[in-house]
Structure formats: C-alpha cells, structure tokens
Amino acid sequence: MKYISIFAGLALAVLPPCLVAQSNSNLPANPSPHTFNHGEIAAFADYFRFSQYSPATNFVGVGGLVGFNANPNLAIEGEMTYDFGRNFTSTSSNGASTSFSRTSVRPLTGLFGPKFQFGTSGPVRAFVTGKVGFVNFSTSSTPISSSNFTGAVNNIGGSSTHFAAYPGGGLEFFAGPIGLRAEVGDEIYLDNGTYNSFKVDIGPALRF
C-alpha cells in the first residue's frame, strides 16, 4: 500500500506537465496574429447616392457592423446605416432661377449576409460580400437628432420599407487587431421597380 501511494504521488506530479507539453505541441511555433481571429466590429462613415428622383441626392451618414468568422475565408455579417438629411440646389430648365432645399428623407439600411475574404494571414485583406435586408425611407423636417433615428427604427416594416440587396467588395488594412476597412457596392432596392444606389463605407475596424 505504501508503494502504491508513492507511485500515485509521482504520477500526479509528472502527468500535468506532460499534458501541458502535449497540448502546447499542437500549437504553431510562431502563431500568426490572425490565427485566433473570431470576428470583427466596425464603425464607418457612409455615402449613399439616391438617384430615384431628380435631382439625385448624395446622402452621408454613419453605420456599424458586426461579423463572426465561420472559417478563415468566410464571415457572416450584419450592418445598419443611417443617413442624414441633405441640402440640395435646384435650377430651372432655362437657368433663370435657383432654389435651395433640404431633403426630408432619411434612409435607414439594414443588411445581413456572407463575406468572402482573402489574404487572411497578412495585414491586408480583400473581400467580396452579398447581403440582403431592407432600406427604410423615413421623413423628418427637423435637424439631426436621436429622435429622428428612433423614429426611423420604429417605422421599419411600414409602407416606406423596401427589400434591398447589396453586392460589394473592398479592402481591409490591419496592424494587429486594429485596422481600416473600405468598401464599395451597389445597394439595389425594390419600389414599384428596381433601383440602384451607389454606396461607399469607410472607417475603423477591430478584430477579436
């Protein structure tokens, strides 16, 4: 019994270091900074060219994005963008008069879908994406405020909400977990016809 206790004690003393050494042997000697890349969070400035009516209006706004990696080359992303009202100038057909107006339309876009990424082991990553969702054209005559955004969210699903599809692509530049993401695409929505809207997003991103 005495010898059994001694052998058991030696086994307990030796076994844990062996298990640690074995588990560490399965890890790469020099792991890439992207080896443990699980997802991404980004905030961005948004440019949205609304060309359904004349004159076309160039909206700007802000947005946010969250993505989770299914594997190193495939991520699933969800994003939302809110664009502010814009001032624009209208000129009569004969050029005799010019008027200055402010749009009451405030586009709110929500999109969800896959992102296919390339160059995952380096600091520069290219990607293409195809997402679906909605665009909601809320209206407000007041200046920018939190109530405008809240009203737009509450209005989702109403008559001013339309199905949207978005093909796009871009580049990401990273130094460790912090980087810059730039993306361009075509936001296509249905409203008694099919309409195309040029869209550009750029801003900081964080990988985790």
C-alpha positions in Angstrom: 0.0 0.0 0.0 2.9 2.3 0.8 4.5 1.8 -2.6 1.1 2.3 -4.4 0.8 5.7 -2.6 4.3 6.7 -3.7 3.7 5.7 -7.3 0.4 7.6 -7.3 2.1 10.7 -6.0 4.8 10.5 -8.6 2.2 10.0 -11.4 0.3 13.1 -10.2 3.5 15.1 -10.1 4.6 14.1 -13.6 1.3 13.9 -15.5 0.2 17.6 -15.6 3.5 18.9 -17.1 3.3 16.1 -19.7 -0.3 17.1 -20.6 0.7 20.8 -20.9 3.7 19.9 -23.1 1.4 17.7 -25.3 -1.2 20.4 -25.7 1.4 23.1 -26.5 2.9 20.8 -29.1 -0.3 21.1 -31.1 0.1 24.9 -31.4 2.2 26.6 -34.1 5.7 27.6 -33.1 5.1 31.2 -34.3 1.3 31.8 -34.4 0.0 34.3 -36.9 -1.7 37.4 -35.4 -4.8 36.3 -37.3 -4.8 32.6 -36.1 -7.3 33.4 -33.4 -9.4 35.8 -35.4 -13.1 35.1 -34.4 -14.9 38.2 -35.7 -14.9 41.9 -36.4 -16.6 45.1 -35.2 -16.5 48.2 -37.4 -17.9 51.7 -37.4 -17.9 53.7 -40.6 -18.9 56.9 -42.5 -21.5 56.1 -45.2 -22.0 57.7 -48.7 -25.3 56.8 -50.3 -26.3 58.2 -53.8 -30.1 58.3 -54.0 -30.9 58.5 -57.7 -34.6 57.5 -57.9 -35.7 61.1 -58.1 -34.3 64.2 -59.8 -32.0 65.7 -58.8 -30.1 62.8 -57.4 -29.1 63.3 -53.8 -25.8 62.4 -52.2 -26.6 61.3 -48.6 -23.9 60.9 -45.9 -24.3 59.2 -42.6 -22.9 56.7 -40.1 -23.1 53.0 -39.6 -22.0 50.0 -37.7 -21.2 46.4 -38.4 -20.6 43.1 -36.5 -19.3 39.9 -38.2 -18.4 36.4 -37.0 -16.0 34.1 -38.8 -17.3 30.7 -39.8 -13.8 29.9 -41.1 -10.8 32.0 -42.1 -12.3 32.7 -45.5 -16.0 33.1 -44.6 -17.7 35.5 -42.2 -21.3 36.3 -41.5 -22.0 40.0 -41.1 -24.9 42.2 -40.1 -24.8 46.0 -40.5 -27.0 49.1 -40.1 -26.6 52.5 -41.7 -28.4 55.8 -41.0 -28.1 58.7 -43.5 -28.8 62.3 -42.6 -31.0 64.8 -44.5 -29.1 66.8 -47.1 -29.3 70.3 -48.6 -29.5 70.4 -52.4 -29.8 73.0 -55.1 -32.4 73.0 -57.9 -32.1 75.1 -61.1 -34.9 75.8 -63.5 -34.7 74.4 -67.0 -33.9 77.8 -68.6 -31.5 78.7 -65.8 -33.4 81.7 -64.8 -33.9 80.7 -61.1 -32.2 78.6 -58.5 -33.7 77.3 -55.3 -32.1 75.8 -52.2 -34.0 73.0 -50.4 -33.5 70.4 -47.7 -34.5 66.8 -48.1 -36.9 65.4 -45.5 -35.9 61.8 -46.5 -33.6 59.9 -44.1 -32.5 56.5 -45.4 -32.0 53.7 -42.9 -30.5 50.5 -44.2 -30.1 47.1 -42.5 -28.2 44.2 -44.3 -27.2 40.7 -43.4 -25.2 38.1 -45.3 -21.8 36.4 -46.1 -18.4 38.0 -46.6 -15.8 36.0 -48.5 -12.3 37.2 -47.5 -8.9 36.6 -49.0 -5.4 37.2 -47.6 -6.3 36.2 -44.1 -2.7 35.6 -43.0 -1.4 39.0 -43.8 -2.1 42.7 -42.8 -4.0 43.4 -46.0 -7.3 41.5 -46.7 -9.5 41.7 -49.7 -13.2 40.7 -49.6 -16.4 40.4 -51.5 -19.9 40.3 -50.0 -23.5 39.7 -50.9 -26.2 40.8 -48.4 -29.9 41.2 -48.3 -32.2 43.2 -46.0 -34.2 46.4 -46.2 -34.0 50.1 -46.8 -36.5 52.4 -45.0 -37.1 55.9 -46.2 -38.3 57.8 -43.2 -39.1 61.5 -43.3 -38.4 64.4 -40.9 -38.3 68.1 -41.3 -36.3 68.6 -38.1 -32.5 68.8 -37.8 -30.4 65.8 -36.9 -31.3 64.3 -33.5 -31.6 61.0 -31.8 -35.4 61.1 -32.1 -35.0 61.1 -35.9 -33.1 57.8 -35.7 -35.5 56.3 -33.2 -38.5 57.3 -35.4 -36.8 55.6 -38.4 -36.3 52.4 -36.5 -39.9 52.4 -35.2 -41.1 52.9 -38.8 -39.4 49.7 -40.1 -41.9 47.4 -41.7 -44.2 50.2 -42.9 -45.0 51.3 -46.4 -41.7 53.2 -46.7 -39.7 50.0 -46.1 -38.4 48.1 -49.1 -36.5 44.9 -49.8 -32.8 45.6 -50.5 -29.9 43.5 -51.9 -26.3 44.6 -51.8 -23.3 43.2 -53.7 -20.0 44.8 -52.9 -16.3 44.4 -52.1 -13.4 46.2 -50.5 -10.1 46.1 -48.7 -9.1 45.9 -45.0 -5.7 47.1 -43.6 -4.7 45.8 -40.2 -1.9 46.4 -37.7 -2.7 43.7 -35.2 -6.3 43.8 -34.1 -6.9 47.5 -35.2 -7.4 48.5 -38.8 -9.2 50.4 -41.5 -12.0 49.0 -43.7 -13.1 50.5 -47.1 -16.0 49.1 -49.1 -17.9 50.0 -52.2 -21.0 48.4 -53.7 -24.5 48.8 -55.3 -27.5 48.9 -53.0 -30.4 47.6 -55.0 -34.0 48.1 -53.7 -37.5 47.4 -54.9 -40.1 50.1 -55.0 -42.5 49.5 -58.0 -39.4 48.8 -59.9 -35.7 48.1 -59.3 -33.4 51.0 -58.3 -29.6 51.1 -57.9 -27.8 53.3 -55.4 -24.1 53.7 -55.2 -22.8 53.1 -51.7 -19.4 53.6 -50.1 -18.4 52.9 -46.5 -15.0 53.6 -44.8 -14.0 53.6 -41.2 -12.0 51.9 -38.3 -12.4 48.2 -37.6 -11.5 45.9 -34.6 -10.8 42.2 -34.9 -11.2 39.9 -31.9 
